[in-house]
Amino acid sequence: MNGILIIDKPAGITSHDVVSRVRRILGTRRVGHTGTLDPFATGVMVILVGQATRLAQFLDKDEKEYLATVRFGFETDTGDVTGSRIADCGLDNEAISELLASTEWNAVFDAFKGEIEQVPPMYSAKKIDGKKLYEHARKGETVERKAVKVKIHKLVNIDESATRKPQFEVRISVACSAGTYIRTLAEDIGRKLGIGAHLAELRRTAAGRFTIDQSLTLEQLAALDEPASALKPMQDAVSHLSTFELPADRVAKTRNGLSTRVFETAFADGELIRMLDPFGQLVAIGSFDAAEKIILPKVVLV
């Protein structure tokens, strides 16, 4: 059983819980995912099954898209709605609403578009010296963290102020590089306005080429007579890579890790290549060596 599932994660469970549920539904242990969502968050989780788990390295750097609700007026210790209230701005909701209604959002958001630096939040799974930051945070410890570069491709306010409810929240649409913390983005926007903010809701709508429209809930997956029929082909995970069709006599050799010479190609040196058999099935992911004019298998699929 090999392939990809796009699951619409519900709120209130961890990403590990989603993987465990999929294992039980499909009756297989070899299941992984390509990007964690916080328990309160919902939306796209790309689940890899069987040999597809070996393709995770080609997916975990994919661009992500989110719909997020930012609540203004105070920060929380976790940066989201699950945390304890801290850093209150002292304004009532009416004053906050008036400030938000008069804000020039394009000007505010311009400061966060493109390449920016973020300090990873203490309540995150990022490891420092082999220990996850949230493990320190739960003990009341604060660890020095270095800022990391991320990229915000799109950041827009999708509310109409006349219909926004409650008036002290703003819904935003974000497209960003992998590793971007939307909680930190919400906090930084609140600090720029001088009134503080935290993340009230988060929904991932896309991860790379996989979108929420392609997803199934766990309940929908479990209700299928043949849940494995929902699996997408493995090569959908790497459809963004260039393709090379192997001659029939090179398929077995490729599976044994041997390189294949390429005489005419437009591949760049070091470029990752999908290596397919004559029937279009994914055999391996290879890397092109321009000097030797060969494609060397990096990940071989049986």
N, C-alpha and C positions, 0 to 999 in steps of 0.2 A: 504494500500500500504506500504509494508515493504521490505527493502533490501538495497543493497550496489551498488553504481555506482563508477566506476573509470573514472574520467574525466581528459582529457589532457588540463590543463589550458593554455590559450593563454597569451601572453605578453600584458601588457597595461591595465589590469583590476585587481581588488583586489579579494582576496579569497571570501570576502562577496558578490561581484558582481556575482561570479560563483554560490554561493548558491542561490542568488535571481533568476538567470536565470533558474536553475534547478527547483526551486519552480514553476515558471511560466510554464515551459515545462510539468512538471508532474501534475500540478494543485493541489499541496498539500503544506501546510505550514510547515509541520514537516520535516525539512531538516537541516542537520548540516554537519560539516567536522571534520577531525581528525588532521589537521596540516596546518597552514597558509603558503602560498607562497607569497613573495613580488610581487608587481604589475609587475615588469620587468621580473620576473622569469616565467618559463613555466613547464609543466609536471604534474606528478601524483598528483591528489587530490582525496583522498578517501572520498566520499560523502555518508552519512548515511541518510536513508529515513524511516520515520515512527518509529516503535519501535526500529529499528536498531540504532537510535540516543542514546539509553540507553547503547549501547555497546562501546561508544567512549572511556570510561575509560580503556578498554582493548586493545586499538589500539594506543593511543597517545604516548606511549613509544616505539613504534616499531622502528627498525633500518631503516635509510633512505639511499638512494643511489642517487648520483648526477653526472652530467657532468657539469663542470664549466670552463669558460674561464677567466684566470687571466691576467690582463693587467699590465705590469710593467712600472716603471718610475715615477709614482706619486700616491699619495693617494687622496681620496676625502672625504668630510666631512660626507658622508653617508656610505662610504666603498664600494660603487658600482658605476655603470656608471651613475646613476641618479643624483649624487651629484656634488658639486662644487670642482674644482681642488685645492688641498692643498699639502703641503709637497713635492714639486718637487725635484727630485734628481739632476737635472741640466745636465743630460746626454742626448745626442741626440739619436734618435731611432737606428742608426747604432751601437753606442757604447753599447746600451742596448742589441741589438740583439747578438752582439759578446759575451757579458757576459753570456747571457742565453745559447748560443750554447756551451760554455765551462763549464757550470755548471754540477756537478755530482749530478743529481737529486735524486738518491737513498739516498745519504748521507744527502741531505737537508731534504727530506721527512721523514727520520728515526727519526728526532727530533720531528715530529708531530704525529707519530703513537703511538697507545696505549692510555692510560689515560693521558689527558693534562688538563690544566686550560685555560679558556677563560674569558675575561671580556666582558659582553654583550654590544653590540654597543648602542650608544645613539639613533640612528634611529632604534629602535626595539619596538615590542609590549610588551616586558617584563614590568611588573608592579612593581613599588617601591612605597610603601606607598599609594597604590590604584590608582596610576596614571601611564599611559604608558610612557615609556621613550621618545618615539618620540614626545609626547605632550610637554615635556620639551625642546627637541632639537629644535622644530619649533619656540620656543620663545627665542632661543639663550642661553638656560640654560644648564649647565652641572651638572649631578648628580653623586655622588660617587656610584660606582657599585662594588660589590664583585665578584671576580672571581668564576666561577662555573666549576665543573669537567665534562668533556665530554670524549667520547672515539672515536678515529679514528681507524676503523678496516682495511681500505684500503685507500691508497693514492698513485696514480701513475700518471706519465706523459704519456699521450696517444698520444702525437705529435711525429712526426719524424721531426727533426730539418731542414732537407733538404726541406721539403714540407710545413712547418708551415708558414702560412700567416695570419696576418702580423707577422713579425719576433720578435716583442716585446710583443707577447702574447704567453701563454702556456695553453693548454687544459689539465685538470686533471680529473681523475675519483676518486670519494670519496665515501666510505661507512662509516657511522658514527652513533653514538647514537642519539636518539631524543634530540632536544635542542641544537645541534651543529650549530654555526653560520658560514656558509661558507664564508661570507664576512669577518669575523674576521680571519678565516684561511688564506684567500688570503692576507690580510694585514700583518699578522704575517710572512708569507712566504716572502713577499716583504721586510720586515724589516730585516729578517735573511740574505737576499742577499745584504742589504744595499742600495737598490734602490727604495723602496716603491712599492706598488701595490694596485690594487682595483679589484673588481669583475666586469667583463664586460658582462658576460652572465651566466645564471644558469638554468639548466634543471634537475628537479627531475625525475629520471628514475625508482625508486621503493620506496615503503613505506611498510615495512614489507613484506608480501607475495604477495602484489599487484604490478604489473609492468606496464610499459608504453605500453607493447604489449596488455594488457587487456583493454586499455582505449578507450574512445570515445571522440571526440571533442564535444563541445556544439552544433555545427551545425549538426553533425551526429546524436546526440540524438534527436534534434528537428525534423529531417527529418524522423524519424521512424513513421510508422503508429500507433504503440502502444509503446510509449517511455517507459512505465512501463515494457515492455518485456526485457529491458536491465538490469533490476535489478538482481543482484546476491543474492543468499540466505543469510539470516542474519548470519547463522552459519559459512559462509565463513570467517566472521570477527574474529571468535574465533576458527578457525580450528587448531590452535597451542595448544589448551588446551586438556587435557585428557577428555575422554568421559565416562559417566555412563548412561546406559539405564534404565529408570525408569520402574518398574512394572506398568501395566495398572491402578491398583488401587491407585497408588501414584501420578499420573499426576495431578489430580484436587487438591490434598492436597498440592503438590509442588507449584501450582499456587496460593494457599492461604498462602504461606509462611512457610509451615510446613517442618521440616527436614525429611530426610529418612535415616534409619539405614543401614549400609553397613557391612556385616560380613566378607567378604574376599576381600581384596583390597591391591594394592601396592601404593596407594596414599600417598603423604607426608602430614604432618600436615600443614594446611593452604593452601594447593594446591587448585587452582581454577579448577573447573570441569564443563564441558558441560553436562547438564542434558537433555537427549533426551527422547521423548515418544517412544512407541514401533514402530512407523512409521518413526523414525529418525528425527522428527521435534524438533527444539530447544525449550525447555520449560523454562529453567532458567540457569543462571550461579551460581554455588554454591561453597562453601568453605568447605573443609574436616576438620573435627575435629577428630584428631586421638585418643584423650582420650575418647571421647564419641562414636567414630566409626559412625559418622553421616555426611551427607552432608547437610549443611544449605544453602538454597537459598539466594543469595545476590541481584541478579537482576532477576526479574520474567518477562517473556514475555507472553502476553495474546494470 
